[in-house]
């Protein structure tokens, strides 16, 4: 049976480094690589190996390990900051403002959102935090009911009778702020989009008023202008009025 390996088989760190083919201070990865190379070459069951040298290589490795400074303890990961509460608005709420409910942990708070907020803005809620300090809500505007917001501008689609799209003319569009007219020319290249100036989000602070961009979609289900006038006429002129 071979004698047990002891670090006393090596006189000191300098000799241990020499046995492993090292010189001076080394890090753990360098020490491990040198040990693997030296111990493989010294194995007595391999050609050129030697049992005594094999024992001294192992002893040298253990001695150097014993004299290496301890690794610093891993610090606990820093606690992640609590996520910023989000004030989610619809495009109409961003356009006109109003009361919005916000969930703050176990609490539900009703917040008054001024008109003209943009995604990325922050709304300060005085003494809204659990410790009584001010709370800042991050604003996010989500698409809803066919309306979406990008920056200062509103976007929507509107169905238009195919013949009008082909011939051109005046288009009546029901916008969030009422009916507006726009003129299109014949056979415009798709997608046909018109801009209604200053009908986007209202001006707020340094941000100017946005615009409303309406994408016109051809549709066969929309009544023509003449058909629309006929429908209005029949609603107003009853049989009694015609007979009068």
VMD Tcl script that draws the C-alpha trace (Angstrom):
set ca {
  {0.00 0.00 0.00}
  {1.38 3.46 -0.91}
  {2.12 5.93 1.86}
  {-0.49 8.68 2.41}
  {0.24 12.06 0.85}
  {1.17 14.85 3.28}
  {2.02 18.50 2.63}
  {5.12 17.91 4.77}
  {6.57 16.07 1.77}
  {7.33 19.54 0.34}
  {9.57 21.97 2.23}
  {7.74 25.18 1.35}
  {5.61 27.15 -1.08}
  {8.56 28.07 -3.29}
  {9.45 24.41 -3.79}
  {5.77 23.56 -4.32}
  {5.51 26.15 -7.10}
  {8.66 24.79 -8.69}
  {7.29 21.24 -8.67}
  {4.21 22.41 -10.54}
  {6.25 24.54 -12.94}
  {4.96 27.83 -11.52}
  {6.63 30.98 -10.29}
  {5.21 33.75 -8.09}
  {1.59 34.40 -7.22}
  {-0.96 32.51 -9.27}
  {-4.73 32.49 -9.35}
  {-6.87 29.44 -8.70}
  {-7.50 28.60 -12.35}
  {-3.77 28.74 -13.23}
  {-2.90 26.58 -10.22}
  {-5.51 23.98 -11.13}
  {-4.34 23.80 -14.77}
  {-0.69 23.38 -13.72}
  {-1.62 20.67 -11.22}
  {-3.56 18.67 -13.79}
  {-0.65 18.77 -16.23}
  {1.94 17.80 -13.60}
  {-0.07 15.04 -11.96}
  {-0.90 13.49 -15.33}
  {2.79 13.39 -16.27}
  {3.79 11.90 -12.87}
  {1.21 9.11 -12.65}
  {3.08 5.88 -11.93}
  {0.83 3.84 -14.21}
  {1.85 5.96 -17.21}
  {5.08 5.78 -19.19}
  {7.68 8.04 -17.57}
  {5.68 8.34 -14.36}
  {7.03 7.95 -10.84}
  {5.21 7.22 -7.58}
  {7.41 9.54 -5.50}
  {7.06 12.41 -7.92}
  {3.32 11.76 -8.09}
  {3.08 12.10 -4.28}
  {5.15 15.30 -4.31}
  {2.97 16.88 -7.02}
  {-0.16 16.25 -4.94}
  {1.58 17.52 -1.79}
  {2.72 20.66 -3.61}
  {-0.79 21.37 -4.83}
  {-2.27 20.99 -1.33}
  {0.43 23.19 0.21}
  {-0.17 26.03 -2.23}
  {-3.94 25.75 -1.70}
  {-3.41 25.99 2.08}
  {-1.39 29.20 1.71}
  {-3.72 30.93 -0.77}
  {-5.86 33.76 0.72}
  {-9.50 32.79 1.27}
  {-11.99 33.79 -1.36}
  {-14.08 36.82 -0.43}
  {-17.59 35.91 0.58}
  {-20.16 36.55 -2.09}
  {-22.23 39.57 -1.21}
  {-25.95 39.17 -1.20}
  {-27.57 40.41 -4.38}
  {-28.89 43.92 -4.13}
  {-32.60 44.09 -3.60}
  {-34.44 45.08 -6.75}
  {-36.24 48.37 -6.53}
  {-39.98 48.10 -6.46}
  {-41.53 48.55 -9.93}
  {-42.96 51.97 -10.66}
  {-46.77 51.91 -10.54}
  {-48.30 52.40 -13.98}
  {-51.21 54.67 -14.83}
  {-52.88 52.97 -17.80}
  {-55.01 55.26 -19.96}
  {-57.18 54.73 -23.01}
  {-56.68 57.14 -25.94}
  {-59.94 58.89 -25.00}
  {-58.78 59.35 -21.40}
  {-55.48 60.78 -22.65}
  {-57.44 63.05 -24.97}
  {-59.98 64.37 -22.49}
  {-58.59 63.48 -19.04}
  {-60.75 62.13 -16.24}
  {-60.88 59.81 -13.25}
  {-58.81 56.63 -13.43}
  {-58.42 53.86 -10.84}
  {-54.87 52.67 -10.08}
  {-53.99 49.54 -8.11}
  {-51.24 50.22 -5.53}
  {-50.53 46.93 -3.78}
  {-53.60 46.16 -1.72}
  {-55.04 49.64 -2.29}
  {-57.08 51.02 -5.16}
  {-56.66 54.76 -5.64}
  {-58.74 57.04 -7.85}
  {-56.50 59.45 -9.73}
  {-57.46 62.53 -11.74}
  {-55.58 62.36 -15.03}
  {-55.23 65.75 -16.76}
  {-55.85 65.77 -20.49}
  {-52.85 65.54 -22.77}
  {-50.74 62.99 -20.88}
  {-48.35 61.03 -23.09}
  {-46.88 57.55 -22.69}
  {-43.64 57.94 -20.77}
  {-44.86 60.90 -18.73}
  {-44.99 60.73 -14.95}
  {-47.90 61.90 -12.84}
  {-47.11 62.84 -9.24}
  {-49.50 61.55 -6.65}
  {-49.04 63.66 -3.54}
  {-48.48 61.55 -0.41}
  {-49.50 58.49 -2.41}
  {-46.73 56.18 -1.20}
  {-47.25 53.85 1.77}
  {-44.85 55.95 3.88}
  {-46.67 59.18 3.05}
  {-44.14 60.43 0.49}
  {-45.03 61.47 -3.04}
  {-45.56 58.69 -5.58}
  {-44.80 59.00 -9.28}
  {-46.98 57.04 -11.69}
  {-45.61 56.07 -15.09}
  {-48.12 56.78 -17.87}
  {-48.97 54.16 -20.50}
  {-51.59 54.72 -23.22}
  {-53.01 51.50 -24.64}
  {-55.04 51.20 -27.86}
  {-58.77 50.89 -27.38}
  {-61.91 51.01 -29.54}
  {-59.96 51.43 -32.77}
  {-57.89 54.34 -31.47}
  {-54.16 54.28 -30.78}
  {-51.60 56.88 -29.78}
  {-48.03 57.33 -30.96}
  {-46.24 60.28 -29.42}
  {-48.55 63.27 -29.76}
  {-50.71 61.82 -32.53}
  {-53.90 59.77 -32.66}
  {-54.50 57.05 -35.24}
  {-57.75 55.44 -36.39}
  {-59.37 53.81 -39.41}
  {-62.58 54.80 -41.18}
  {-64.62 52.87 -43.74}
  {-65.36 54.72 -47.00}
  {-67.59 53.70 -49.89}
  {-65.52 52.12 -52.68}
  {-66.88 54.39 -55.42}
  {-65.86 57.46 -53.43}
  {-62.38 56.03 -52.94}
  {-62.15 55.50 -56.71}
  {-63.69 58.81 -57.83}
  {-62.45 61.07 -55.05}
  {-64.42 63.72 -53.21}
  {-65.35 64.79 -49.71}
  {-65.26 62.22 -46.90}
  {-67.22 62.68 -43.68}
  {-65.31 61.15 -40.75}
  {-66.64 60.59 -37.25}
  {-63.67 61.56 -35.07}
  {-63.43 61.52 -31.25}
  {-64.31 65.23 -31.28}
  {-67.15 65.09 -33.78}
  {-67.70 64.90 -37.53}
  {-64.92 66.31 -39.70}
  {-64.56 66.53 -43.48}
  {-61.56 65.61 -45.62}
  {-61.02 65.67 -49.38}
  {-59.44 62.82 -51.29}
  {-58.44 62.59 -54.93}
  {-59.33 59.79 -57.33}
  {-57.49 56.47 -57.13}
  {-55.04 57.43 -54.38}
  {-52.37 54.80 -53.73}
  {-53.17 52.53 -50.78}
  {-53.03 52.93 -47.88}
  {-54.97 56.17 -48.08}
  {-54.37 58.26 -44.97}
  {-55.56 61.78 -44.24}
  {-54.30 64.12 -41.54}
  {-56.68 66.19 -39.47}
  {-54.56 68.93 -37.99}
  {-54.51 69.51 -34.22}
  {-57.05 66.75 -33.50}
  {-54.50 64.54 -31.74}
  {-53.54 64.85 -28.08}
  {-53.93 68.41 -26.83}
  {-50.91 70.60 -26.13}
  {-49.39 70.07 -22.70}
  {-46.35 71.87 -21.31}
  {-43.72 72.01 -24.05}
  {-45.51 69.37 -26.13}
  {-47.52 70.79 -29.06}
  {-50.94 69.54 -30.03}
  {-50.83 66.37 -32.06}
  {-52.71 65.44 -35.20}
  {-55.29 62.79 -36.02}
  {-54.26 60.41 -38.80}
  {-57.15 58.48 -40.36}
  {-56.55 55.47 -42.58}
  {-59.41 55.16 -45.07}
  {-60.53 51.60 -45.82}
  {-62.69 50.90 -48.87}
  {-65.92 49.13 -48.02}
  {-68.99 48.03 -49.95}
  {-71.20 48.23 -46.85}
  {-70.98 52.00 -46.49}
  {-73.86 53.89 -48.12}
  {-72.97 56.34 -50.86}
  {-73.53 60.07 -50.37}
  {-76.80 59.90 -52.35}
  {-78.01 56.92 -50.33}
  {-77.13 58.71 -47.11}
  {-79.12 61.78 -48.17}
  {-82.09 59.55 -49.05}
  {-81.98 57.91 -45.60}
  {-81.94 61.33 -43.92}
  {-84.79 62.53 -46.12}
  {-87.01 59.56 -45.28}
  {-86.35 60.05 -41.57}
  {-87.55 63.67 -41.69}
  {-90.25 63.67 -44.34}
  {-93.03 61.46 -43.06}
  {-96.19 60.59 -45.01}
  {-98.08 63.33 -43.14}
  {-95.59 65.99 -44.24}
  {-95.62 64.79 -47.83}
  {-99.44 64.95 -47.87}
  {-99.52 68.44 -46.37}
}
mol new
graphics top color blue
foreach p $ca { graphics top sphere $p radius 0.5 }
foreach p [lrange $ca 0 end-1] q [lrange $ca 1 end] { graphics top cylinder $p $q radius 0.2 }
display resetview
